Amino acid sequence: MAKTKKNEVDTVEEIDKDILVISEEVIRERTYIIRNQKVMLDFDLA
């Protein structure tokens, strides 16, 4: 189990290196209202 936790930590560290800053305008453009709920499609999040 300790090995699994180490791998998870390594993965998190790798993700932290690839942080992207996305403007508020882009987020608003990709946010849709469906049945009175704000949603984002997984395609837009990827």
Residue pairs with C-beta under 8 A, 6 or more apart in sequence:
27 40
30 40
30 41
30 44
31 38
31 39
31 40
32 38
32 39
32 40
32 41
33 39
